[in-house]
Amino acid sequence: MTNNEKKLGRSAVSLKYDNQIHKSPVVTAKGKGLIAEKIIALAKKNNVPIKEDPDLVHLLSKVDLNKEIPASLYHLVAELLSFVYRLNGQYSSKIK
């Protein structure tokens, strides 16, 4: 982490995946510092799962907004989606 990154604080990237529209997830928001905090707060407010992975955020932050992630990141994002599906399964079993 560079000194500039330390000053900015956290980073965040949000993804959306609709297999009816796109072949892979799309970067819908990204930012550092205050913008990252707002992205995270909005996700929490809307019960969107959050996975803290600085390396993945670093890679995803290089993708332009509203663009699909590149094939080189499929494996990493598949692990993220697996995390979300497991969380959703745990949440569903607690409701029943």
N, C-alpha and C positions, 0 to 999 in steps of 0.2 A: 504494500500500500504506500503510495507516495504521500508526501506532506500535504499536497493539495487534496488528495482523497481523504486524508484524516480530517482536514478542516471541513470538508463537505459532509462527513458522517456517512450514514447508511446509504445504500443504493437499493433500488427496487425495480422490478420489471414485472408487468402483468401479461398474461397470455390468455387468448380465447381460442377455443377450437370448435368449429362447426363443420363436421364432415360433409354436410350438404353443400357448403360453399367453398371450403378450402381443402387442399390435400394435406396440409399440416397446420399446426398452431400458428397464430398471428400475434405479434407483439402489439398490445393495445395501449400500453403506457410504460414509461420508463423515466427514471430520474434519480437524482442524488440529493442528499440533505433534506430540506424542507419538502421538496416535491416527493421524495421517497417516503417520508413520514406520512404525507397525505395519501399516497397510494396505499400504504399499509393500513392506515386508519380506515380508509374506505373499504378495503377488503375485510377487515375485522367487523366493521359495521354491518356488512352484507353477508357475514358468515362464509366468506370465501377462504378456503384453506391457504395457509401461508407456509412455505417451505424455505427455511433459511439456508442458502447455499451460495456463499460469496463467489465461488468460482463459476457457477452456472449463471449467476446474475451478471458477472463480468462479461461472459461470452454472449449472453442474450442482449446485453445493452449495446452491443455493436450492430444489432439488427435494426434497420430503420422502422419507425412506427408504421403500423398497418401493413407490414410485410410479413410473409410467411417465414418461419425459421428455416435455415438451410439444412439440407440433408445431413451435413456433418454433425448437427446437434440433435438428430432424431433419437439416438440412443439415450442421451442425457435427459431429454424431455420425456422420453418413455418412462424413465425411472421416476420423474416428477409426477407423471400421470398415474403411475402405479401407486405412489404415495397418496395422491388425492383419492383414488378409488378405494384404497384401504381405509382412509379416514371416513369416506362416505359410507362404507359398509359398517364401520364401528358406530357411526352416528345413527344409521338406520336400525341397527340391532338394539340400541338404547331406547329408541322411541317405541318399539313394539312391546 
